[in-house]
Amino acid sequence: MTPQKLSIITLSALFSFSAFAVESAEPIPSTDVIEIQIDDDASARKQAKKATRKRNAQRQRAQDGQKKRAKQTQQRRSDQAKKVERVESRKAAAHRAARHQTAQKKAHHYKTYQTHKRAEAYRAHKKAQAYKTYQARKAAQARRARAAHSASHVRPHRRWSYRAGRPVRWYHGVFVYGPPPHRHHHVRNKAYKSSDAVPMPKRKIDRRDAFSVGLTSGSYMSGYSLGGEFSDFGLGVNARYRPVEGLGFELAYSYHDDTFEGDTERMTAMLQPSVQVFAAPWSRVSPYASVGVTFTERQYNDNWTDGFEEFNSKVHDQSFGPHAGIGLEIALGQNAAIDFETRAIGYLDTQEGDTLPGAIQTTFGAQWYF
């Protein structure tokens, strides 16, 4: 007897006893019916289990497919990242190689440049040594020539020289390029062997036999005898020739105007030849004095007041007279300088319109030397 049949018999007995106990009017099912029901239940459970396994298998296949696709996607991303990394690595390697090559080229060029610089420095050093040797030889020849000249040409003793090396006057070292007289007590005290050995002033520029032209601007100040005063701006040009450093001959022209317009009240034009004496002209800062003659042409139709009354002065004349001035020249180099000067002018002829017989002129200008 199988376990299934045993269980059917047991269940049938139980149902029979229960039916008798409750006195049920219902008929007791037979064993075949119960067995059919149990078989149906078992078949249903098998179908349910089979459907469940099928669903689980489908779900598992779906999960496996999803995992596989995710893994494939991740693999593709990883491969793409590795590919990008390889490309970047190749670019970085190429960049490092290019930088290394550039650095090598720069190092080579710098080494070549340093070699050229050292060669140039060596050539300059040798050239300087040769020039120094040449200067020393020339100086020795000059000293020997001066010594031979001093030995063969003995001059009588003079006040500022020792053993007649050369005469030294009061203007040496100030207006004439030479040793200042106060230094020659060293010669008399045997500090130098001869007056030729006295140090000369340090020369910064050389104005000997120089010609220059310049542009000037400034003011012309004068007035009237009754109290009116005026100051007119002007422009001018000049030319100067210096046969020696301390002496100059200048010709200047300047034009001064009240307003530089058509209805101006005052116009003054001046031509001024001058002689100039420069102090320490071999230095960069050189004071100087000027003397000369001024020729002036004036055209005034001036309305002015003395504070109480109004006046009108009409002047159309030509005047002349001497002038004297002091100035300062500042050298900007061998070929350029700037000048500041103030001149006092005194007219000798009769003045029209009760104008003052004199004027003050101030100028500022630039000079170009040739």
C-alpha positions as CSV (number, residue, x, y, z in Angstrom):
1,M,0.0,0.0,0.0
2,T,1.4,3.4,-1.0
3,P,1.6,6.3,1.3
4,Q,-0.9,8.2,-0.8
5,K,-3.5,5.5,-0.5
6,L,-2.9,5.2,3.2
7,S,-3.4,8.9,3.6
8,I,-6.7,8.6,1.6
9,I,-8.0,5.8,3.8
10,T,-7.0,7.7,7.0
11,L,-8.9,10.9,5.8
12,S,-11.9,8.8,4.8
13,A,-12.1,7.3,8.2
14,L,-11.9,10.6,9.8
15,F,-14.7,12.0,7.7
16,S,-16.8,9.0,8.5
17,F,-16.4,9.4,12.2
18,S,-17.1,13.0,12.0
19,A,-20.2,12.5,10.0
20,F,-21.5,10.0,12.5
21,A,-20.7,12.2,15.4
22,V,-22.6,15.2,14.1
23,E,-25.3,13.1,12.5
24,S,-25.0,14.9,9.3
25,A,-27.6,14.2,6.6
26,E,-25.0,14.7,3.9
27,P,-23.7,11.7,2.2
28,I,-20.1,10.7,2.9
29,P,-17.9,11.2,-0.1
30,S,-16.3,8.2,-1.5
31,T,-12.7,7.4,-1.6
32,D,-12.5,8.0,-5.3
33,V,-13.8,11.5,-5.0
34,I,-11.3,12.4,-2.3
35,E,-8.5,10.9,-4.4
36,I,-9.5,12.9,-7.4
37,Q,-9.6,16.1,-5.3
38,I,-6.2,15.4,-3.8
39,D,-4.8,14.7,-7.3
40,D,-6.3,18.0,-8.6
41,D,-4.8,19.9,-5.7
42,A,-1.4,18.3,-6.3
43,S,-1.6,19.1,-10.0
44,A,-2.5,22.7,-9.2
45,R,0.4,22.9,-6.8
46,K,2.7,21.4,-9.4
47,Q,1.4,23.9,-12.0
48,A,1.8,26.8,-9.6
49,K,5.3,25.6,-8.7
50,K,6.1,25.3,-12.4
51,A,4.7,28.7,-13.2
52,T,6.7,30.1,-10.2
53,R,9.9,28.4,-11.5
54,K,9.2,29.7,-15.0
55,R,8.7,33.2,-13.6
56,N,11.8,32.9,-11.5
57,A,13.7,31.6,-14.5
58,Q,12.4,34.5,-16.6
59,R,13.2,37.0,-13.9
60,Q,16.6,35.4,-13.5
61,R,17.3,35.6,-17.3
62,A,16.1,39.2,-17.3
63,Q,18.4,40.0,-14.4
64,D,21.3,38.1,-16.0
65,G,20.7,40.0,-19.3
66,Q,20.5,43.3,-17.5
67,K,23.7,42.5,-15.6
68,K,25.3,41.4,-18.8
69,R,24.3,44.6,-20.6
70,A,25.5,46.7,-17.6
71,K,28.8,44.8,-17.6
72,Q,29.1,45.3,-21.4
73,T,28.3,49.0,-21.0
74,Q,30.9,49.3,-18.2
75,Q,33.4,47.4,-20.3
76,R,32.8,49.8,-23.2
77,R,33.2,52.8,-21.0
78,S,36.3,51.3,-19.5
79,D,37.7,50.6,-23.0
80,Q,36.8,54.2,-24.1
81,A,38.4,55.6,-20.9
82,K,41.5,53.6,-21.6
83,K,41.6,54.7,-25.2
84,V,41.3,58.4,-24.1
85,E,44.0,57.8,-21.5
86,R,46.3,56.3,-24.1
87,V,45.6,59.3,-26.4
88,E,46.3,61.8,-23.6
89,S,49.4,59.8,-22.7
90,R,50.6,60.0,-26.2
91,K,49.9,63.7,-26.3
92,A,51.7,64.3,-23.0
93,A,54.7,62.3,-24.3
94,A,54.7,64.3,-27.5
95,H,54.5,67.5,-25.5
96,R,57.3,66.4,-23.2
97,A,59.4,65.5,-26.2
98,A,58.8,68.9,-27.9
99,R,59.6,70.7,-24.7
100,H,62.8,68.7,-24.3
101,Q,63.7,69.4,-27.9
102,T,63.0,73.2,-27.4
103,A,65.0,73.2,-24.2
104,Q,67.9,71.5,-26.0
105,K,67.7,74.1,-28.8
106,K,67.6,77.0,-26.3
107,A,70.6,75.5,-24.4
108,H,72.5,75.2,-27.6
109,H,71.7,78.7,-28.7
110,Y,72.5,80.1,-25.2
111,K,75.8,78.2,-25.3
112,T,76.6,79.6,-28.7
113,Y,75.6,83.1,-27.5
114,Q,77.8,82.8,-24.5
115,T,80.7,81.7,-26.7
116,H,80.2,84.7,-28.9
117,K,80.0,87.0,-26.0
118,R,83.2,85.7,-24.4
119,A,84.9,86.0,-27.8
120,E,83.7,89.6,-28.1
121,A,84.7,90.4,-24.6
122,Y,88.1,89.0,-25.2
123,R,88.5,91.0,-28.4
124,A,87.3,94.1,-26.6
125,H,89.8,93.5,-23.8
126,K,92.6,93.0,-26.2
127,K,91.6,96.1,-28.1
128,A,91.4,98.1,-24.8
129,Q,94.9,96.8,-23.8
130,A,96.3,97.8,-27.2
131,Y,94.7,101.3,-27.0
132,K,96.0,101.7,-23.4
133,T,99.5,100.7,-24.6
134,Y,99.1,103.2,-27.5
135,Q,98.0,106.0,-25.1
136,A,100.9,105.3,-22.7
137,R,103.4,105.3,-25.6
138,K,101.9,108.6,-26.9
139,A,102.0,110.1,-23.4
140,A,105.6,109.0,-22.9
141,Q,106.5,110.6,-26.3
142,A,104.8,113.8,-25.3
143,R,106.6,113.9,-22.0
144,R,109.9,113.4,-23.7
145,A,109.1,116.1,-26.2
146,R,108.1,118.6,-23.5
147,A,111.2,117.7,-21.5
148,A,113.4,118.2,-24.6
149,H,111.6,121.5,-25.4
150,S,111.9,122.8,-21.8
151,A,115.6,121.9,-21.8
152,S,116.3,123.7,-25.1
153,H,114.0,126.7,-24.6
154,V,114.6,128.4,-21.3
155,R,112.3,131.4,-20.7
156,P,112.9,134.2,-18.1
157,H,111.2,133.7,-14.8
158,R,107.7,135.1,-14.5
159,R,105.4,135.6,-11.6
160,W,103.1,132.4,-11.9
161,S,105.6,130.0,-13.4
162,Y,108.5,128.0,-12.0
163,R,111.6,127.6,-14.0
164,A,109.9,129.3,-16.9
165,G,107.7,126.2,-17.8
166,R,105.0,128.6,-19.0
167,P,103.5,131.9,-17.9
168,V,100.2,131.6,-16.0
169,R,97.9,134.7,-15.8
170,W,95.0,135.5,-13.5
171,Y,92.5,134.5,-16.1
172,H,93.8,131.0,-16.6
173,G,91.4,128.4,-15.2
174,V,88.5,130.8,-15.5
175,F,88.3,132.2,-19.0
176,V,91.2,130.4,-20.6
177,Y,91.7,126.6,-20.4
178,G,94.7,126.2,-18.2
179,P,95.8,125.5,-14.7
180,P,94.4,128.0,-12.2
181,P,97.1,130.3,-10.7
182,H,96.3,129.3,-7.1
183,R,97.6,125.8,-7.9
184,H,101.1,127.1,-8.9
185,H,102.2,127.5,-5.3
186,H,102.6,123.7,-5.4
187,V,105.1,124.3,-8.2
188,R,107.0,126.9,-6.2
189,N,106.9,124.5,-3.2
190,K,108.5,121.8,-5.4
191,A,105.3,119.6,-5.3
192,Y,105.5,119.4,-9.1
193,K,108.7,119.3,-11.1
194,S,107.5,122.0,-13.5
195,S,104.4,124.1,-14.3
196,D,103.6,121.7,-17.1
197,A,102.7,119.1,-14.5
198,V,100.1,121.2,-12.8
199,P,96.7,119.5,-13.3
200,M,94.4,121.0,-15.9
201,P,90.7,121.6,-15.3
202,K,88.6,118.6,-16.2
203,R,87.2,119.3,-19.7
204,K,83.6,118.1,-20.2
205,I,82.9,120.0,-23.5
206,D,84.9,121.9,-26.1
207,R,83.5,125.1,-27.5
208,R,86.7,126.2,-29.5
209,D,85.9,127.5,-33.0
210,A,82.2,126.5,-32.5
211,F,79.2,128.0,-34.4
212,S,75.7,127.7,-33.0
213,V,72.1,128.7,-33.8
214,G,69.3,129.0,-31.3
215,L,65.6,129.7,-30.6
216,T,64.6,132.0,-27.8
217,S,61.5,133.1,-26.0
218,G,61.0,135.6,-23.3
219,S,59.6,138.9,-22.1
220,Y,60.1,142.6,-23.0
221,M,59.3,144.9,-20.1
222,S,59.1,148.7,-20.2
223,G,56.6,151.5,-19.4
224,Y,55.6,155.1,-19.7
225,S,56.9,158.1,-17.8
226,L,53.4,158.8,-16.3
227,G,53.4,155.4,-14.6
228,G,52.0,152.8,-17.1
229,E,53.9,149.5,-17.4
230,F,53.7,146.6,-19.8
231,S,55.3,143.2,-20.4
232,D,55.1,141.6,-23.8
233,F,55.9,138.0,-24.7
234,G,58.2,137.4,-27.7
235,L,60.1,134.9,-29.8
236,G,63.4,135.1,-31.4
237,V,66.4,133.5,-33.1
238,N,70.1,134.0,-32.7
239,A,73.5,132.9,-34.2
240,R,76.7,132.7,-32.2
241,Y,80.4,132.2,-33.1
242,R,83.0,131.4,-30.6
243,P,86.6,131.7,-32.0
244,V,87.9,130.7,-28.5
245,E,86.1,129.0,-25.7
246,G,85.7,132.1,-23.5
247,L,84.6,134.6,-26.1
248,G,81.5,134.7,-28.4
249,F,80.0,137.0,-31.0
250,E,76.2,136.8,-31.2
251,L,73.6,138.3,-33.5
252,A,70.0,138.0,-32.2
253,Y,66.6,139.0,-33.5
254,S,63.4,139.0,-31.4
255,Y,59.8,140.0,-31.9
256,H,57.5,140.9,-29.0
257,D,53.7,141.4,-29.2
258,D,50.9,142.3,-26.9
259,T,48.4,139.7,-28.1
260,F,49.8,138.4,-31.4
261,E,46.5,139.3,-33.0
262,G,45.3,141.8,-35.7
263,D,44.1,144.4,-33.1
264,T,47.2,144.2,-31.0
265,E,48.2,147.4,-29.1
266,R,52.0,146.9,-29.0
267,M,54.7,145.5,-31.4
268,T,58.4,145.6,-30.7
269,A,61.1,144.2,-33.0
270,M,64.8,144.2,-31.9
271,L,68.1,143.4,-33.6
272,Q,71.0,142.9,-31.1
273,P,74.6,142.3,-32.0
274,S,76.6,141.3,-28.8
275,V,79.9,140.3,-27.5
276,Q,79.9,137.6,-24.8
277,V,82.5,136.5,-22.3
278,F,82.1,133.0,-20.8
279,A,83.5,131.8,-17.4
280,A,84.6,128.1,-17.2
281,P,83.4,127.4,-20.7
282,W,84.8,123.8,-20.7
283,S,82.4,122.9,-17.9
284,R,78.7,122.0,-18.2
285,V,77.5,125.1,-16.3
286,S,79.0,128.3,-17.6
287,P,78.0,131.9,-16.5
288,Y,78.5,134.6,-19.1
289,A,78.2,138.4,-19.6
290,S,76.9,140.2,-22.7
291,V,77.4,143.7,-24.0
292,G,76.2,145.1,-27.3
293,V,73.9,147.4,-29.1
294,T,70.1,147.1,-29.5
295,F,68.2,148.5,-32.6
296,T,64.5,148.6,-31.9
297,E,61.4,149.3,-34.0
298,R,58.2,150.0,-32.1
299,Q,54.6,150.4,-33.1
300,Y,52.3,151.3,-30.1
301,N,48.6,152.3,-29.9
302,D,48.2,151.6,-26.3
303,N,45.3,152.4,-24.0
304,W,46.4,152.3,-20.4
305,T,45.6,153.8,-17.0
306,D,47.6,154.9,-14.0
307,G,44.8,154.0,-11.6
308,F,43.1,157.4,-11.8
309,E,43.0,158.4,-15.5
310,E,43.0,156.7,-18.8
311,F,45.7,157.5,-21.4
312,N,46.4,156.6,-25.0
313,S,50.0,156.5,-26.3
314,K,50.9,156.3,-29.9
315,V,54.4,155.4,-30.9
316,H,55.9,154.5,-34.2
317,D,59.7,155.0,-34.1
318,Q,63.1,153.4,-34.3
319,S,65.4,153.5,-31.3
320,F,68.9,152.3,-30.5
321,G,71.1,152.1,-27.4
322,P,73.5,149.8,-25.6
323,H,72.6,146.8,-23.6
324,A,74.3,144.7,-21.0
325,G,73.3,141.4,-19.5
326,I,74.2,138.3,-17.5
327,G,73.3,134.8,-18.3
328,L,73.9,131.1,-17.7
329,E,74.6,128.4,-20.2
330,I,73.9,124.8,-19.3
331,A,75.4,122.3,-21.7
332,L,73.3,119.2,-22.4
333,G,76.2,117.7,-24.4
334,Q,78.8,118.6,-26.9
335,N,76.2,119.8,-29.4
336,A,73.3,121.2,-27.4
337,A,72.8,123.7,-24.5
338,I,70.1,125.9,-22.9
339,D,70.6,129.6,-22.0
340,F,69.0,131.9,-19.5
341,E,69.7,135.6,-19.8
342,T,68.6,139.0,-18.5
343,R,69.5,142.2,-20.4
344,A,69.1,145.8,-19.5
345,I,68.6,148.2,-22.5
346,G,69.1,151.9,-22.5
347,Y,67.9,154.0,-25.4
348,L,70.0,157.0,-26.4
349,D,67.6,158.8,-28.8
350,T,64.4,160.8,-27.8
351,Q,61.4,158.6,-27.0
352,E,58.0,159.2,-28.5
353,G,54.8,158.9,-26.5
354,D,56.5,159.6,-23.1
355,T,57.9,156.0,-23.0
356,L,60.7,155.2,-20.7
357,P,64.2,155.4,-22.2
358,G,65.0,151.8,-21.2
359,A,63.7,148.3,-21.0
360,I,64.4,144.9,-19.4
361,Q,64.5,141.8,-21.6
362,T,64.5,138.2,-20.2
363,T,65.1,135.2,-22.5
364,F,65.2,131.5,-22.3
365,G,66.5,129.5,-25.3
366,A,68.1,126.4,-26.8
367,Q,71.4,126.4,-28.7
368,W,72.7,123.9,-31.2
369,Y,76.4,123.8,-31.8
370,F,78.1,122.7,-35.0
